[in-house]
Amino acid sequence: MIIAIDGPAGSGKSTIAKLLAKKLNTEYIDSGAIYRTITLFGIQTFAEGCEGNESRIFELLKDNPETIKISYEDHTQIMWLNNENVSQKIRDPKVTVQVKYIADHQNCRELVNQSIRKTAEKYSVVIDGRDIGTIVFPKTPYKFYLDAKPVIRAERRAKEYSIPLDSPGFEQLVKSINTRDKEDKERKIAPLRKASDALLIDTSGLDIEGVLKEILPHIQPLKS
């Protein structure tokens, strides 16, 4: 079973995907961790880092597919790079700064998609993103698109970062979310789109349990 959850930033898709995986006793694929592992590989391989070396990184990993592996332990995703558990190393700020170069490169994105598909051959999975139902798993019958009004999504982020709703910081947060939405929808590579057969769920007035109640009736129970 493959459950695809797409949606804009702040729609709650990652939170819902993780909780859904836990409720269904299946695996959650953290695609961001895969991008970070490829980024760490680039940093370790090239002194100048990933920028400008994206194609070389792709070629090296394409020719050596066992360099990066994914495993699960107690439903926790573990990332392996050259047989080393790098699940903590990929959270280094140096990786965070450079991951955008990998995420914006078409061939590197396809490497990630291949890794995701390979993982889904071994496990039942839940995965979120912006192109999961349109590009990565277009044939899965379990597609959901979560959305919410920009101001609601901004309020959620403000709560997360302790930003007062009556502050200039909150106004800037609303603007940044609107800008992010526009950029994601207009991307040449993997734009944010709702799959034609995805169930649209407006999370604006729903709490986490409310969203799960909307999703669960559309998913057949996993067979033991």
C-alpha positions in Angstrom: 0.0 0.0 0.0 1.3 3.4 -0.9 -0.4 6.5 0.5 0.6 9.8 -1.1 0.0 13.1 0.6 0.7 16.3 -1.2 0.1 20.0 -0.4 1.6 23.4 0.1 3.9 24.4 3.0 2.1 24.5 6.3 -0.9 22.5 5.3 0.0 19.8 7.9 1.0 17.1 5.4 4.1 16.0 7.2 2.4 15.8 10.6 -0.5 13.9 9.2 1.7 11.5 7.1 3.7 10.6 10.2 0.6 10.0 12.4 -1.1 8.1 9.6 1.8 5.8 9.2 1.9 5.2 13.0 -1.9 4.5 13.1 -1.6 2.1 10.2 1.5 0.5 11.6 3.4 1.1 8.4 6.5 3.1 7.4 6.8 6.8 6.8 9.3 7.8 4.1 11.1 11.0 4.9 12.1 12.1 1.4 13.9 15.1 2.8 16.3 12.8 4.6 17.2 11.2 1.2 17.9 14.6 -0.3 20.1 15.4 2.7 22.0 12.1 2.4 22.8 12.8 -1.3 23.9 16.3 -0.2 26.2 14.9 2.5 27.7 12.6 -0.1 28.4 15.7 -2.3 29.9 17.6 0.5 32.2 14.6 1.4 33.1 14.0 -2.2 33.8 17.5 -3.5 35.8 20.0 -1.5 33.7 22.9 -3.0 30.5 21.2 -2.1 27.3 20.4 -4.1 26.8 23.7 -6.0 28.0 23.2 -9.6 28.7 19.5 -9.0 25.1 18.2 -9.1 25.6 16.3 -12.4 28.8 14.7 -11.2 27.1 13.7 -7.9 24.2 12.1 -10.0 26.6 10.2 -12.2 28.6 8.8 -9.2 25.4 7.7 -7.4 23.9 6.3 -10.6 26.9 4.1 -11.2 27.1 3.1 -7.5 23.5 2.6 -6.4 24.5 0.8 -3.2 26.2 4.0 -1.9 22.9 5.1 -0.2 20.5 2.8 1.5 17.4 3.1 3.6 16.3 0.8 6.4 13.7 0.9 9.2 14.1 0.1 12.9 10.9 0.3 15.0 9.3 2.4 12.3 12.2 4.9 12.3 13.9 5.6 9.0 17.6 5.1 9.0 19.8 6.6 6.3 23.0 4.8 5.3 25.9 6.3 3.3 28.7 4.0 2.4 27.4 1.6 5.1 27.5 4.3 7.8 24.4 5.4 9.7 24.3 9.1 8.8 20.8 9.9 10.2 22.3 12.5 12.6 25.0 13.8 10.3 22.5 14.8 7.6 21.0 17.3 10.1 24.2 19.4 10.1 23.6 23.0 9.2 26.2 22.6 6.3 23.9 20.1 4.8 20.8 22.3 5.3 22.5 25.1 3.4 23.4 23.0 0.4 20.4 20.6 0.1 18.6 23.1 -2.3 21.2 22.4 -5.0 20.3 18.7 -5.0 16.5 19.3 -4.6 16.5 21.6 -7.7 18.4 19.3 -9.9 16.2 17.1 -12.2 18.5 14.0 -12.3 19.1 14.1 -8.5 15.4 14.4 -7.9 14.9 11.3 -10.0 17.5 9.5 -7.9 15.5 10.3 -4.9 12.3 9.1 -6.6 13.9 5.9 -7.5 15.0 5.3 -4.0 11.5 6.1 -2.7 10.0 3.6 -5.2 12.5 0.9 -4.3 11.6 1.4 -0.6 7.9 1.1 -1.4 8.5 -2.3 -3.0 9.6 -3.6 0.4 7.2 -1.9 2.7 3.7 -0.3 2.8 4.4 3.4 3.1 3.0 6.8 3.7 4.9 9.7 2.0 4.3 13.4 1.7 5.6 16.1 -0.7 4.5 18.3 -3.5 4.7 15.8 -6.4 4.1 12.4 -4.8 0.7 11.7 -6.3 1.5 13.3 -9.7 5.1 12.2 -10.4 6.4 9.7 -7.9 3.4 7.4 -7.4 0.7 8.5 -10.0 -0.9 5.0 -10.0 -1.6 4.6 -6.3 -5.3 4.8 -5.5 -4.6 6.5 -2.2 -3.9 10.1 -3.0 -4.7 13.1 -0.7 -4.1 16.8 -1.2 -4.1 18.8 2.0 -4.6 22.6 1.8 -5.5 25.5 4.0 -5.9 29.2 3.7 -2.5 31.0 3.7 -3.3 33.0 6.9 -4.2 29.7 8.7 -0.9 28.1 7.6 0.9 31.2 8.7 -0.7 31.0 12.1 0.5 27.4 12.5 4.1 28.4 11.6 3.8 31.4 14.0 2.8 29.1 16.8 5.7 26.8 16.0 8.2 29.6 16.1 6.5 31.6 18.9 5.8 34.6 16.7 3.0 36.9 18.0 0.0 37.1 15.5 -0.1 40.9 15.9 3.6 41.4 15.1 5.4 42.5 11.8 7.0 39.0 11.9 3.6 37.4 11.4 2.8 39.7 8.5 6.1 38.7 6.9 5.3 35.1 7.5 2.0 35.4 5.5 3.9 37.1 2.7 6.6 34.4 2.7 4.0 31.6 2.5 2.2 33.3 -0.4 5.6 33.7 -2.2 6.4 30.0 -1.5 3.1 28.9 -2.9 3.7 30.8 -6.1 7.2 29.5 -6.5 6.2 25.9 -5.8 3.3 26.0 -8.3 5.5 27.6 -11.0 8.6 25.4 -10.6 9.8 23.9 -13.9 10.8 20.8 -12.0 8.2 18.9 -10.0 5.7 21.8 -9.5 3.1 21.6 -6.8 -0.1 20.2 -8.3 -3.1 18.3 -7.1 -3.5 14.9 -8.8 -6.8 14.8 -10.7 -7.9 11.8 -8.6 -6.6 13.0 -5.2 -9.0 13.7 -2.5 -8.8 17.4 -1.6 -9.0 18.1 2.2 -9.2 21.7 3.4 -7.5 21.6 6.8 -8.3 25.2 7.7 -11.0 24.4 10.2 -9.7 20.9 11.2 -7.5 19.7 14.0 -5.2 16.8 13.5 -7.8 14.2 14.5 -10.3 15.8 12.2 -8.0 15.5 9.2 -7.3 11.8 10.0 -11.0 11.2 10.2 -11.4 12.6 6.7 -8.6 10.3 5.4 -9.0 7.0 7.1 -12.4 6.0 5.6 -10.8 6.2 2.2 -8.1 3.7 3.0 -8.6 -0.1 3.1 -7.2 -1.7 6.3 -3.8 -3.3 5.8 -4.0 -7.1 5.6 -2.0 -9.0 8.0 
